[in-house]
């Protein structure tokens, strides 16, 4: 996850600043949906999380449409759109009452895919 995030941050900075491709990027925080560059010092850029997972969770839980909830949960947590079977399964779980939205979020956060994306190693 960190390597992917660093590559994205470097690309964004390089687009904004011609010398950014040579920057060392330090990221403060993890499990975050929105990052902001807070300092550029020499060859270092520091990004901080401005919308942490707790805020994302509250936003997702407030969505009224089950399919929208599942789509946005995938996008926020797994950084991709759900595949057809995943969308159908989790939407069905919420609509039938088999799982609460909290339980769906916990399942996505506990998934091997989430763990691999957000592993700091």
N, C-alpha and C positions, 0 to 999 in steps of 0.2 A: 504494500500500500504506500509506504513512504517513498519508494522509488517512483511510483506512478505519480504521486502528488508532486514530488520534486520536479519531475519532467514537465508536468503541466504548469507549475509555477514558473519554471525557467522559460517555458515557451511564452507565457503571458508577459513576463518581465522583458523578454527579448523583443517582443512586439512593441512594448511601451518605451523601452530604453535601448538604444543601439548597443551599449556596452554590457547589457544584462546577461548575455550568453556566457560571460566569464564569471558571473557572480556565484558565490557560495550561498546557498539558501538554508536558513535555519527556520524550522517550523516549531511553533510553540502551541501545544495542544493537539488533540487528535479527536476522532469521531466528531467531525465538524462538517457543516454544510456550506459555510461561507467563510472565506479567509480574506484578510486584508494585509497589505504590505504596510508595516509600521515604521520600518527604518531601512535605509540603504546607506551603509557605511563602507566605503572602500569597495571590497569585493564580496560583502555580505549583505544579504537581504533577510529581514526577519518578518515572518508572517504570523499573525495571531488569528485565532478563531473568533469570529464575531457572531456566529450563530451556532452554538453548541448543540449536541445531540438532544439535550433536555428540551430545548426550545423546539427543535424539529419534532420530537415526540409529541409535544403539546399541540403543535400545528397539525400533525397527522391525525391525532385523535379527534380533532375538531371537524374533520372533513365529514360531510353527511353521506355522500354516495360511496357505498362499499367498494365498487370497482375503482373509483378515483383514489380512495384510501390505499388500496393495494398497489396501484400503479405508482403513486407518489412515494409509498413506503419503499418499494423496490428502487426507485430513482434516488431517493435520499440515502438509503442504507447500503444498497448493493451497486449503485452507480450504473444502473442499466434498467431498461424496460423489462417487465416480466414477460416470459414466454407465454404462449396461449394456455398450456396446461397449468402453469403456476398461477396465472391470473384467475382462471376458472376455479382452481382449488381453493385459494385463499379467499376469494370473493364468496364462494359457496360456504366456506367455514363461517365467515362473518354473518352472512345473510341467514343461515340456518340456526345461528346461535351456538354452534358447536364450539366456537372459540370467540373470545372477546377480541377487540382490536388490540388491547394490551398484550394478549397472548400471541397474536400474530406478530406484533413487533418483537416480542421476546424470542419467538421462534426464528425470525429473520436475523436478529442480532446474535443468536446462538448458533447460526448455521455455519458450516465450514467455509462457505463463500465469504460471509461477512468477516469471519476471523482472519482469513487469508488477506482480504483487502485492507484490514485495519491493523494488521500485525506491524509493530514498530521495528521488527528485526529485519 
